Amino acid sequence: MKSLHNISRLISHLAVLTVLSLGVPDISAGVRVHCSSDTVKAREILDKLQGIENKLGERCVAAAIELTGTPWAPAADNDSIGTLMVNLHGFDRMGFVNNVLALAKSSLHHMPVERQYEISLEDYSRRKGEDEGFVSQYFYGADWIVDNIYRGNLKEMTEYIGGGSFKPKTLDYVTRHADDYPAMKNPDVKDKIRMIEMGFRSHRIPHLKKQSVGNKEVKDLMEDGDIVIMLSNEPDNDIYDIGFVKMVNGEPHLIHISHENGLVVEDPYPLSRLFKLENQHFYGYRWLRPTE
């Protein structure tokens, strides 16, 4: 009888554990993978990042360099489903930044695995860190920044330098170009996106003047892995370019998807020179720092 009682207790414990495990969602269960070689590439990059000093910014630079030569491509998750997709063969500008951040952050774990990278990718690239399809995507830098700062993933550095200002902008590109987004054919999705965009009517975007990037005060404060956003002149969008700072002989350079050749590059020009070359396309810049 005692043996039967012990078996009964064991079955009860297993039942409880089963219920508990079912009640905890697998965060990365919905992540799609473009192809198996993406998983292999993520594993290789994570292995390389393990040999770097335990600092997130330096790992961001290393991850970005590992992705140099990768071409720009339309967002892989711009389909009727809209759930997250791992794709290291090509990405848009925000996709590049989110993948670099996810690889760098997950590499801080002891013996990181691909699943941690997927979880980190979801955390950076989905509103509230939760993948709920198309409506949980960030379509504007301002939205991405506000939410990731609130959740402790980023720190706004723009405010640390004097001479900054704000530019009001209404961000409603997606609803005004709904035909470009398959998921927007669903009226419920369209209504939800419209509600999100209502929060960005006359949104005050902080920024620094372009010429300030050459100031000693800025260069002394910038670090490897900082994020610089060149703010678009387009009326209903806010990102022209975005990338990671790499300090070279005291000068900040940008690792980004080049507008010139459409590939991830370590830009040969310091930011002050790059800003002059791209002067007509943006009005100012934001400066962010990833937090561990």
C-alpha positions, 0 to 999 in steps of 0.5 A: 500500500505504501508503494502504491501511495508513493506512486500516487504521489509521484503521479500527482507531482507529475500532473502538477508539473505538466499543468505548470509547464503548460501554463508558461508560454514558450516565448520563442515558440512563435519565432519563424526561421528563414532557413536552417543556415540562419540558425548555424550563422547565429550559433557561429556569431554567438561562439565568437562573441564569447571571447570578448570582454564582458561589455555589451557595447563592444559585443554590439560592434563585434556582432555588427562586424560579423554581419558586414556584407549582408544586403538590405532586404525588405522586412521578412515579417511584412506579410499577412501573419507578421510574426517574428522571423529570424533572417540573417541573410538580409534585413532592413535597417531596424532589422539589422540593429535588432539582430545585432542587439539580440546577438550581443545581449544573448552572448552575455549568457554563459554558454548562450544558445540560439533560443536565447538569441530568439528571445532577445530578438523578440524583446528588442523588436516587439512592443512590450517584448511580446510577439503578437504578430503585425500589430506588435511590430515597431514601424517608427524609431520613436516607438521603438525608442520609447518602449525599449527605454521604458523597459530598460533596454536603451538609454537616451544620450541625446539629452546629455549634450546641450544645444538639442531641440525638439521637432514635432512630427506626425508618424502615420506612414503605415496607415497612409501606405496601407497597400504596402502591408498585407496584414493591413487588409484585415480591418481589425489590424488596420484599426489597431495600427491607426490607434498606435499611430494616434499616439504619435501625432505631433510627436516631439522628437528630441535631436541634436544638430548635425554639426555637433557630432564633430564636437569634442564633448560628443566624441569624448562621451561616445562609446563603442556600440552606441546607436546613432539615428539620422532623422529623416526629412520625410514628413511621416517617417523618422529614420533615414539611417541608423547604425552602431558607433565604432570608435577609431582613433578617437573618432566615431564611425558608423557600422550601418547599411550603406545607402550607397551600396545597400550592404552592411559596412564599416563606414570609412568616414568619421560621422562628421564627414558622413553627416556632410555627405548625407546632409540633404537627407536628414535634419538632426540625429538621436543618440542612444546607448544599449544597457546591460 
